[in-house]
Amino acid sequence: MQNQKLKDKLAFVTGGARGIGRETCLALAEWGADLVVSDIDAAGAEATAKEASAKGVKAEGLKLDVSSVSEIQKTLKEVAKKYGRIDIIVNSAGIGPTTPVLDIDEEHWNRVM
């Protein structure tokens, strides 16, 4: 661990299994933040949490489908209760359009956004 600026802070990250979310988790761990790594891919979230833990922080991975408002609310309440707080939230979960932008219908647009 190179820096302790975020020591004793808890970061909750969505989309933490891969890509920008994974790299964000690892950067937060480098800065000393403990992590809750969430993703629709539970195994991927756990893998990122394990990699972050190797940097000397506490980290756990969990499954979360951010397209479900009730699941988000339930999960955030459970995490806040378990840890007493959430200091940092990073929403990195997302999907990309699978069709050209001009051909996306409203339902797909809303899902992507």
N, C-alpha and C positions, 0 to 999 in steps of 0.2 A: 504494500500500500504506500503510495507516494505522498498523499496529502490527507489531512484529517479535517478539512473544513466542514464536512458534513457528518462528523462523528456524533453519535447519539441522535441522529435524525432518521426517520423512517420514510422511505420512498415507496410509493405504490405505482407500479408501471403496468399499463395494459399493452398488449402486443409484444411482450418481452421474449417470445420464443425465438425470434429471428430478426434479421435486418436491423433497421434503425432502433427498434425497441430493445433488442438484445444488446446492441452496442451502448445504448443509453444506460441500461442496467449495469454493464461492466464499468462504464465511466463513473457512475454514481458510487459503485463499490470502491473504485480507486480513490474516490474522495472521502471514503469512510462511512457512507450511508448504509444502513441496514435496508433490506429490500423485501417487498412482496412482489413477485414477478407473476403477472397473470397473462393468460393467453387462452384462446379456444383450444389450442394444442397443449394439453396438460403435460405430456411428456417433454415437450420442448421448453415449457416454463420451468419444469423441474431441472432440466439440463442447464438452463441459464442460471438458475438459482445456485446450483452446485458449483458452477464455474465462478460465480460471484463470491460464494462462500470461501473459495480457495484464496481469495484476496484478503481474508481476515474479517469479513463482516458476517452478520447473521442474514440469511436469505431463505425464503421459502417460495416455492412455485405452486400455483393453483390454476385450475380451469375457470375461465370466465368468458362468457359470450356477451360482448358489449352491445350486441343488438337487442338484448333483453334488459329493459329499464329495471324491472323488478329484480333481476339477477345482480345487476350493478349495485342497486340500493342495498340488497341483502349482504352482498360481499363486503361492501365498504363498511357497513355497520359491524359485521363480524370482525373485520380487521381492526377497526377502531377499538372495539371492545377488547380484543385479544392483546393489542399493543398499547392501548390507552390514548392513541393519537395517530394521525397520519400527517406528517410534516410536508411532504412533497407528493404531488400527483402528476404523472406524465401519461397522457393519453396518446399512445403510439399505435394502437390497434387500427387497422384499416384494410380496405380492399381496394383494388384498382379496377377501373372499367375494363371489361373484356370485349367491348365493342367500341368503334369510333365514337368520340364524344357527341357528335351531331346525331348519332343514331340511338343514343340512350333514351329509354322512356323514363317518365317521371319516377316510377317506383324504383327502378335501378339507380337512378341519380340520387334519390333520397337514401338508399342503402349505402352507396359509396360515400356520400357526404356524411 
